[in-house]
């Protein structure tokens, strides 16, 4: 599976346009997004990088 992108790329996109990804630019919505992102990657069998492990 292609591992292009990743957590830090999506965070950059969220920073640029938070309303597009979160609905509202809020820390609570960001937290829920990140939990869903992490869960989806785990369900797909995509291993986190070392940087992502340190981030979480």
RAVEN-V320681 format. One record per helix or strand of 2 or more residues. SS is the DSSP state (~ for helix, > for strand). FROM is the first residue (numbers start at 1). LEN is the number of residues. Records with the same first field share a line. If there is no record, write none. Layout:
SS: FROM-LEN  FROM-LEN
This chain:
~: 7-10  18-5  27-17  50-6
